[in-house]
Amino acid sequence: MTDEEVICGYTEEVSTTRFVYISIGGIIALLGCVFNLLLLYLFTFRQLANSPPQLYPAILAFLDTLLCFFFLMIFVVDVNMIYNKSEYLFLLFHRYIIITFITAKLVQFLIPYLLMLGTLERYTWIDNKHNKMVILQPKYRPFTLGGLLLGAILLRVPSAMALTITEFRKCPDFFRTLAVDVEEWAQVSTVYMVYDVYGIACLQTFCPFLCLMALNLVIVNKLAKLDAQQCPTKEIKDSPTKRKRSRILSSLRIGKIQITSTVRNAIYTMVAIVTTYLISNSLHILLTLLEVTKASILVDEHDPYKASNLYTLLGDAVSLLYMISSAIRVLIYTYCNPAIRHQLFSFLGLRKDRKDSDQSRIIIASPLYIEGQLSNSV
């Protein structure tokens, strides 16, 4: 793109309404940074009794912190510099925006795959298969994470190389004299456009959505079956045959139900987290379909280099939903997991429920618990 073809850079409208809701989102993002760092500390330095390993939730908390931080760096700064006509912020923003945007996209790419690993790991715990899957064993988890990170970086490299900052010296509007643009080679390359528009959209949006939904359905079904196994054990008479049956069922309870009381809380927590991601991703899928089809409703009818109000609203809604789903993780952990709730309240010096405190201290001497403690140390 040259100055003769386009006089001003791509821009979006910033109304008072948009300034207000993005600013409120910035406050939520700031709180999300603080509380996700707290979760990262708890998962890293506090052991939770008889719970599945906390490595994947710890990495997820770190990624959530970054996502909230990047919301501040990208959206809050962008809206403030335009609404308040700050030339200093405008120039500063275009010095760091490419590296920040690329890293944010990398984090956004990694989060659903971390959710898949965490969900799969918790499913293997309720299915007693956590010793059979190599990628979930403690000594192989760093390699799994390393491979995921390396693969994500390699997939995002072409998109990173295609971005540049273009200067529009002839534009009369100072706040459109600089804009994030796409390199000329990327604009004319059909292979790159197919890869960036269809390939990345599939890997980052559609595939994780379908996989996480399927895993969630399988876990919910498995938990329902485990709950059903408890029903025959409630009323058993004292006859020798029934006492023998009681011992058998009791051993099954110890192997599957009783041991997994805190594991079950971890499962519920992960299901709730994945559900919030699926809600966010649903709107993202709609926006991606509009972008892939190059719908005319995304462009201002009077200026082809200006986003329509609908496009701006949808983009803000997707970013806000992703950020909020990351920021409220602490609420999900607090509500769904008594052990984490106790640790969190204890750290903050708040009054804690005695039942939660007792449950967080329960340690069942079983192979599951022992392996869980060894896994937590990795």
Beta strands, then each sheet from edge to edge (+ up, - down):
strand 1: 163-167
strand 2: 178-182
sheet 1: 1+ 2-
end
